[in-house]
């Protein structure tokens, strides 16, 4: 059930993002990441869930935060525009990894 709710939150957040409502999409993304944190801990165990969540959620989230700062000031001069698609792809990969853990459990 938690994976279904997470998938719905992901789809809603992506749809809202591509409609141009970025603040509302960020709130949907926060709901998705929260649900996935609980699902990863439940289906992958605490250590495995923490590692997978750090690689597929925290790292892209930090890259997205760098983009938020860099987009306004241009401090880092990195190609941070790729952070948004990377965050979406990593979010989808996280869902598939946790779903595979739920199936194999």
Secondary structure as GFF3:
##gff-version 3
##sequence-region A 1 105
A	DSSP	alpha_helix	2	18	.	.	.	ID=ss1
A	DSSP	alpha_helix	22	44	.	.	.	ID=ss2
A	DSSP	alpha_helix	46	53	.	.	.	ID=ss3
A	DSSP	pi_helix	54	58	.	.	.	ID=ss4
A	DSSP	alpha_helix	59	73	.	.	.	ID=ss5
A	DSSP	three_ten_helix	80	82	.	.	.	ID=ss6
A	DSSP	alpha_helix	83	104	.	.	.	ID=ss7
###
